[in-house]
Amino acid sequence: MEYSHKTKRQALVLEGGNIKLKNDETLPLKDKEVLIKVAYAPITNFDKSCLSLSQECEGRIFGSEGSGIIQQVGKGVDSSLKGRKVAFCHDAWSQYVVKDVDQLLVFDDKVDLRMAATSVINPLTALCLKYMMLDKGQDSFIFFGANSTLGHILMKIAIRKGLKPIGIVQDKKQLQELKKDLNIDESQLLACDDSEFDKRFKSLLSTFKSHYLIDAVGSDYSGLLFERMPASSEMILLGNLSNQSLRLNPTEFFMHNKRIRGFNLNDYMRSELSEERRKLMMGIIVEDINAGGEFFGASVAQEFRFAEEWSKAIEQVEKLQDQGKVLLSMQ
């Protein structure tokens, strides 16, 4: 069943290879769907990567995640959800969105929608990776790009679970900031500019028996780390913060039985994640955000007005990424 009501909105859409602010309408609500008035949406490095995929993304609304308040509910949706604060995936750079109610994170009224706006992608990714390590019987793993928002979250929840993650960052300044934020022993952190990096890395590999390198950076240095990993290791690529190409030595694959895989949250949840675990992870995130976001809350570097400043906001993402998230205020 469809509902005839449509809501006018402004949205950022890719058209003719260029992103444009357009006026359009939401689709009518179907069963189990809700209409959300979007409050905030972050601009991430992933979003910026999507902007360059003009052929694949033609006609789509951008924005990987966002937060807002439910305005209308479709048939089969509890009417008490109207007015509730929620977070969602996809099409977030729009003033209104229509979403399946079962795919939403629903929060308490006291939750700050700024925090809720970044509570889906990185938290779910971190939880998926944590469970992936646990399912593979791994007590330790290496994360290159540990100073990123995702790195902070994954390191925190892994440590809480009793795992021994090894965090690698670009320089000693980032290392000290991460050490303070995570409140962990410096022996589990490495900086690429450390003169004794190779010696310390080999020692950590020997001590913790790490066979998984999770990489959010994607630079030539990633390839060097992969070469130093023991035989039968696996690299999981989930980002390219360096905006560089990745060079790998083919010998590592056919002589040392190493593997490499990409990680895309949407694909992983669709093909490898059980519904039971998905609901479990969503519940974990909601509980943490309701309690103040100790593990999944992210700091905000700056807010920009959606209609007036979206272009400026996109330009500032790389500059501000070390300070926190860039948010669009959607209304």
Secondary structure by P-SEA (a helix, b strand, c coil): ccccbbbbbbbbbbccccccbbbbbbccccccbbbbccccccccaaaaaaaacccccccbbbbccbbbbbcccccccccccccccccccccccccbbbbcccccccccccccccccccccaaaaaaaaaaaaaaaacccbbbbcccccaaaaaaaaaaaaabbbbbbbcccaaaaaaaaaaacccccccccccccaaaaaaaaaaaaccccbbbbccccaaaaaaaaacccbbbbbbccccccbbbbbccccccccbbbbbbbbaaaaaaccccaaaaaaaaaaaaaaaaacccccbbbbcccccccccaaaaaaacccccccbbbbbbcc
